[in-house]
């Protein structure tokens, strides 16, 4: 990958932070079905589980994938700061892992908002969620 801008940073793709797999509802079907109040969408929201969607990723698989990716990033940058750019389902999962909250407690982050986690050897600490002040 090419180095970007004045900071001389080289972005890295972390496959473990790709969006939740939505099975049969990929490619815009998810948004349409949620907007239309599809019965499976309502069940997904009520049960806070992606895998009620046919072929979608289970919460356990998503959680394991996101945890592994974040721990890998943290281990590669001990004591450092890292910016990760990802999707709402992954943000929600990461913050639920950090706080022990309900699975969908942090879904709905604004586009381009900033959420902050501090990762230590012993714990994950949520320091901020959905900060969009920079977008005003």
Backbone as JSON, one array per atom type, in Angstrom:
{
  "sequence": "XXXXXXXXXXXXXXXXXXXXXXXXXXXXXXXXXXXXXXXXXXXXXXXXXXXXXXXXXXXXXXXXXXXXXXXXXXXXXXXXXXXXXXXXXXXXXXXXXXXXXXXXXXXXXXXXXXXXXXXXXXXXXXXXXXXXXXXX",
  "N": [[0.83, -1.17, 0.0], [0.38, 2.29, -0.55], [2.18, 5.07, 0.9], [0.64, 7.72, 2.68], [0.11, 11.22, 2.42], [1.35, 14.08, 4.38], [2.01, 13.06, 6.85], [3.22, 10.66, 6.46], [2.16, 8.12, 6.8], [1.27, 4.7, 6.45], [-1.52, 3.1, 5.44], [-3.18, 0.16, 6.69], [-4.99, -2.72, 5.91], [-7.27, -4.31, 7.95], [-8.67, -7.21, 8.03], [-10.33, -8.38, 9.92], [-11.91, -6.36, 10.87], [-13.9, -5.86, 9.09], [-17.26, -5.17, 7.98], [-20.17, -6.59, 9.61], [-21.23, -9.73, 8.44], [-23.97, -10.07, 6.4], [-25.37, -12.08, 5.14], [-28.06, -13.23, 3.25], [-28.99, -10.68, 3.08], [-27.2, -8.82, 2.09], [-25.74, -6.09, 0.15], [-27.47, -3.8, 0.16], [-29.97, -4.78, 0.71], [-30.39, -5.15, 3.43], [-30.7, -2.51, 4.55], [-33.04, -1.69, 3.18], [-34.92, -3.64, 4.06], [-34.93, -3.19, 6.83], [-35.85, -0.53, 6.91], [-38.4, -0.89, 5.88], [-39.59, -2.34, 7.86], [-39.48, -5.13, 7.92], [-40.46, -8.4, 9.0], [-38.35, -10.14, 9.87], [-36.33, -8.29, 10.3], [-37.41, -6.85, 12.41], [-37.44, -8.87, 14.33], [-34.68, -9.34, 14.51], [-33.8, -6.92, 15.66], [-35.23, -6.97, 18.09], [-34.23, -9.29, 19.32], [-31.59, -8.74, 19.28], [-29.63, -9.88, 17.55], [-27.67, -10.74, 14.81], [-27.77, -13.06, 13.32], [-30.37, -13.95, 12.86], [-31.08, -13.18, 10.42], [-31.19, -14.76, 7.32], [-28.38, -16.71, 6.64], [-26.61, -14.91, 7.81], [-23.89, -13.64, 9.83], [-23.08, -14.98, 13.01], [-23.54, -13.65, 16.33], [-21.61, -14.53, 18.11], [-19.52, -15.31, 16.39], [-18.96, -12.85, 15.13], [-18.21, -11.33, 17.38], [-15.91, -12.74, 18.26], [-14.25, -12.41, 16.03], [-13.95, -9.59, 15.89], [-12.84, -9.03, 18.43], [-10.39, -10.48, 18.25], [-9.16, -9.1, 16.12], [-8.89, -6.48, 17.17], [-7.29, -6.97, 19.41], [-5.03, -7.9, 18.09], [-4.21, -5.59, 16.69], [-3.71, -3.86, 18.86], [-1.59, -5.24, 20.11], [0.37, -4.97, 18.19], [1.01, -2.32, 18.39], [2.06, -1.38, 20.99], [1.39, 0.77, 23.66], [0.88, 2.8, 21.91], [-1.02, 4.96, 19.65], [-3.78, 4.31, 17.61], [-5.67, 4.68, 14.68], [-8.67, 3.46, 13.55], [-10.77, 2.75, 10.89], [-14.0, 1.92, 10.35], [-17.1, 0.05, 10.11], [-20.53, 0.5, 11.3], [-21.68, -1.83, 12.55], [-19.44, -3.23, 13.43], [-18.24, -1.32, 15.07], [-20.24, -1.1, 17.04], [-20.14, -3.73, 18.05], [-17.49, -3.87, 19.06], [-17.58, -1.94, 21.1], [-19.57, -2.98, 22.72], [-18.26, -5.29, 23.55], [-16.24, -4.09, 25.05], [-17.64, -2.92, 27.16], [-19.36, -4.81, 28.19], [-22.02, -4.7, 27.6], [-25.45, -4.9, 26.33], [-25.86, -6.61, 23.17], [-26.57, -4.89, 20.96], [-26.35, -2.34, 21.97], [-24.7, -0.23, 21.22], [-25.17, 0.26, 18.55], [-25.69, 2.18, 15.58], [-23.93, 4.34, 15.28], [-22.96, 7.55, 14.16], [-22.1, 8.4, 10.77], [-18.68, 8.84, 10.15], [-18.18, 9.52, 12.78], [-16.42, 9.58, 15.95], [-15.26, 7.1, 18.06], [-13.76, 6.04, 21.07], [-11.46, 3.74, 22.35], [-9.55, 2.4, 25.0], [-7.05, 0.13, 25.2], [-5.78, -2.22, 27.31], [-3.52, -4.59, 28.82], [-5.16, -5.89, 30.6], [-7.8, -4.98, 30.35], [-10.49, -3.5, 28.39], [-11.33, -0.2, 27.81], [-13.92, 2.04, 27.48], [-13.75, 5.21, 26.22], [-15.02, 7.15, 24.78], [-17.9, 7.77, 22.71], [-19.38, 7.95, 19.57], [-18.72, 10.61, 18.87], [-19.24, 13.48, 17.15], [-18.53, 16.08, 16.89], [-16.53, 17.28, 15.38], [-17.6, 17.38, 12.88], [-19.3, 19.47, 12.57]],
  "CA": [[0.0, 0.0, 0.0], [1.13, 3.54, -0.68], [2.21, 5.99, 2.04], [-0.26, 8.84, 2.45], [0.2, 12.55, 2.97], [2.46, 14.67, 5.1], [2.36, 12.27, 8.04], [3.99, 9.5, 6.06], [1.54, 6.91, 7.33], [0.86, 3.7, 5.49], [-2.7, 2.39, 5.96], [-3.19, -1.3, 6.65], [-6.33, -3.29, 5.96], [-7.45, -5.34, 8.96], [-9.85, -7.94, 7.57], [-11.19, -8.68, 11.06], [-12.78, -5.22, 11.16], [-14.9, -5.66, 8.04], [-18.62, -5.12, 8.51], [-20.86, -7.85, 9.89], [-21.75, -10.41, 7.25], [-25.43, -10.04, 6.47], [-25.95, -13.21, 4.42], [-28.99, -12.94, 2.16], [-29.37, -9.27, 3.1], [-26.1, -7.97, 1.63], [-25.97, -5.28, -1.04], [-28.57, -2.84, 0.28], [-31.21, -5.44, 1.13], [-30.54, -4.91, 4.86], [-31.29, -1.17, 4.78], [-34.4, -1.7, 2.67], [-35.78, -4.45, 4.93], [-35.08, -2.51, 8.12], [-36.69, 0.65, 6.68], [-39.76, -1.34, 5.63], [-40.11, -3.08, 9.01], [-39.57, -6.56, 7.6], [-40.57, -9.18, 10.24], [-37.04, -10.62, 10.33], [-35.62, -7.12, 10.82], [-37.97, -6.58, 13.74], [-36.95, -9.93, 15.22], [-33.25, -9.09, 14.71], [-33.68, -5.83, 16.62], [-35.76, -7.4, 19.39], [-33.34, -10.3, 19.91], [-30.22, -8.22, 19.19], [-28.83, -10.94, 16.92], [-27.57, -10.63, 13.36], [-27.96, -14.33, 12.64], [-31.75, -14.27, 12.5], [-31.08, -12.95, 8.97], [-30.68, -15.98, 6.69], [-26.99, -16.72, 6.21], [-25.81, -13.85, 8.45], [-22.87, -13.99, 10.82], [-23.58, -15.06, 14.38], [-22.95, -12.69, 17.27], [-20.39, -15.13, 18.65], [-18.47, -15.23, 15.37], [-18.6, -11.44, 14.99], [-17.48, -10.94, 18.58], [-14.57, -13.35, 18.25], [-13.49, -11.78, 14.95], [-13.63, -8.21, 16.27], [-11.91, -9.11, 19.57], [-9.09, -10.91, 17.75], [-8.59, -8.02, 15.32], [-8.49, -5.37, 18.04], [-6.14, -7.41, 20.2], [-3.87, -7.95, 17.18], [-3.79, -4.2, 16.46], [-3.12, -3.34, 20.1], [-0.3, -5.9, 20.33], [1.33, -4.45, 17.21], [1.28, -0.92, 18.69], [1.99, -1.22, 22.45], [1.55, 2.14, 24.14], [0.66, 3.74, 20.82], [-2.37, 5.33, 19.25], [-4.14, 3.76, 16.31], [-6.99, 5.06, 14.16], [-9.28, 2.41, 12.73], [-11.96, 3.24, 10.2], [-14.8, 0.72, 10.12], [-18.55, 0.19, 9.97], [-21.33, 0.57, 12.51], [-21.84, -3.11, 13.23], [-18.17, -3.54, 14.08], [-18.11, -0.35, 16.18], [-21.16, -1.54, 18.09], [-19.63, -4.96, 18.66], [-16.29, -3.56, 19.84], [-17.95, -1.22, 22.32], [-20.29, -3.94, 23.57], [-17.23, -6.12, 24.17], [-15.52, -3.29, 26.05], [-18.48, -2.54, 28.29], [-20.2, -5.9, 28.66], [-23.41, -4.28, 27.42], [-26.28, -5.63, 25.37], [-25.19, -6.7, 21.88], [-26.85, -3.78, 20.05], [-26.4, -1.1, 22.73], [-23.94, 0.83, 20.57], [-25.38, 0.36, 17.11], [-26.21, 3.48, 15.18], [-22.95, 5.42, 15.29], [-23.04, 8.45, 13.01], [-21.01, 8.29, 9.81], [-17.48, 9.64, 10.43], [-18.04, 9.85, 14.2], [-15.24, 9.01, 16.61], [-15.41, 6.38, 19.33], [-12.41, 5.81, 21.58], [-11.21, 2.64, 23.28], [-8.21, 2.22, 25.53], [-6.84, -1.31, 25.34], [-4.64, -2.57, 28.15], [-3.37, -6.05, 28.94], [-6.2, -6.42, 31.49], [-9.17, -4.55, 30.08], [-10.82, -2.53, 27.36], [-12.01, 0.92, 28.46], [-14.59, 2.95, 26.56], [-13.48, 6.6, 26.58], [-15.9, 8.05, 24.04], [-18.74, 7.11, 21.72], [-20.18, 8.68, 18.6], [-18.39, 12.04, 18.88], [-19.34, 14.04, 15.8], [-18.33, 17.53, 17.0], [-15.64, 17.7, 14.3], [-18.35, 17.43, 11.63], [-20.12, 20.7, 12.53]],
  "C": [[0.88, 1.25, 0.0], [1.07, 4.38, 0.6], [1.38, 7.21, 1.69], [0.2, 10.12, 3.13], [1.44, 12.91, 3.76], [2.89, 13.86, 6.32], [3.19, 11.05, 7.71], [3.45, 8.19, 6.59], [1.14, 5.97, 6.21], [-0.35, 2.95, 6.05], [-2.56, 0.88, 5.77], [-4.63, -1.76, 6.72], [-6.35, -4.4, 7.0], [-8.77, -6.04, 8.64], [-10.83, -8.24, 8.71], [-12.14, -7.55, 11.42], [-13.76, -4.93, 10.02], [-16.3, -5.75, 8.66], [-19.19, -6.51, 8.74], [-21.39, -8.43, 8.58], [-23.26, -10.56, 7.38], [-26.12, -11.1, 5.62], [-26.81, -12.78, 3.25], [-29.36, -11.46, 2.08], [-28.22, -8.33, 2.75], [-26.57, -7.07, 0.49], [-27.16, -4.35, -0.99], [-29.88, -3.45, 0.73], [-31.47, -5.17, 2.62], [-31.24, -3.58, 5.12], [-32.75, -1.11, 4.34], [-35.33, -2.45, 3.63], [-35.97, -3.82, 6.3], [-36.03, -1.32, 7.96], [-38.16, 0.27, 6.5], [-40.37, -2.13, 6.79], [-40.34, -4.54, 8.74], [-39.62, -7.36, 8.92], [-39.23, -9.71, 10.77], [-36.22, -9.47, 10.89], [-36.12, -6.78, 12.22], [-37.49, -7.62, 14.75], [-35.47, -9.71, 15.54], [-33.05, -8.0, 15.77], [-34.14, -6.24, 18.02], [-34.81, -8.37, 20.1], [-31.88, -9.85, 19.95], [-29.26, -9.29, 18.7], [-28.85, -10.73, 15.41], [-28.02, -11.92, 12.69], [-29.41, -14.8, 12.52], [-31.96, -13.97, 11.01], [-30.52, -14.2, 8.32], [-29.25, -15.81, 6.18], [-26.1, -15.69, 6.87], [-24.88, -14.42, 9.51], [-23.49, -14.03, 12.22], [-22.89, -14.0, 15.24], [-21.65, -13.23, 17.84], [-19.25, -15.03, 17.66], [-18.01, -13.79, 15.18], [-17.77, -10.99, 16.18], [-16.07, -11.48, 18.61], [-13.69, -12.68, 17.2], [-13.04, -10.38, 15.33], [-12.63, -8.2, 17.42], [-10.51, -9.46, 19.09], [-8.41, -9.79, 16.97], [-8.09, -6.87, 16.2], [-7.3, -5.76, 18.9], [-4.87, -7.49, 19.35], [-3.33, -6.53, 16.91], [-3.11, -3.64, 17.7], [-1.75, -3.96, 20.36], [0.77, -5.37, 19.38], [1.74, -3.01, 17.5], [1.24, -0.67, 20.2], [2.28, 0.22, 22.85], [1.28, 3.19, 23.09], [-0.8, 4.08, 20.62], [-2.6, 4.82, 17.83], [-5.51, 4.3, 15.93], [-7.47, 3.92, 13.27], [-10.57, 2.97, 12.16], [-12.78, 2.02, 9.8], [-16.27, 1.06, 10.1], [-19.27, 0.09, 11.31], [-21.5, -0.73, 13.26], [-20.6, -3.51, 14.0], [-17.93, -2.6, 15.26], [-19.0, -0.8, 17.34], [-20.67, -2.78, 18.81], [-18.42, -4.68, 19.54], [-16.65, -2.87, 21.15], [-18.76, -2.09, 23.26], [-19.3, -4.87, 24.27], [-16.53, -5.36, 25.3], [-16.34, -3.06, 27.31], [-19.29, -3.69, 28.89], [-21.68, -5.6, 28.51], [-24.19, -5.25, 26.55], [-25.61, -5.62, 24.0], [-25.39, -5.49, 20.97], [-26.88, -2.42, 20.76], [-25.71, 0.06, 22.03], [-24.09, 0.83, 19.06], [-25.91, 1.75, 16.8], [-25.22, 4.61, 15.27], [-23.1, 6.25, 14.02], [-21.87, 8.2, 12.06], [-19.92, 9.29, 10.17], [-17.37, 10.1, 11.88], [-16.82, 9.14, 14.77], [-15.67, 8.35, 17.91], [-14.02, 6.0, 19.76], [-12.39, 4.67, 22.59], [-9.77, 2.71, 23.74], [-8.08, 0.73, 25.79], [-5.6, -1.53, 26.19], [-4.54, -4.1, 28.18], [-4.54, -6.67, 29.71], [-7.62, -6.07, 31.1], [-9.26, -3.64, 28.86], [-11.65, -1.45, 28.05], [-12.61, 1.81, 27.39], [-14.38, 4.38, 27.05], [-14.34, 7.59, 25.82], [-16.68, 7.28, 22.99], [-19.45, 8.15, 20.86], [-19.95, 10.19, 18.63], [-18.37, 12.54, 17.44], [-19.11, 15.55, 15.81], [-17.47, 18.07, 15.86], [-16.37, 17.84, 12.97], [-19.19, 18.69, 11.5], [-19.54, 21.75, 11.62]]
}
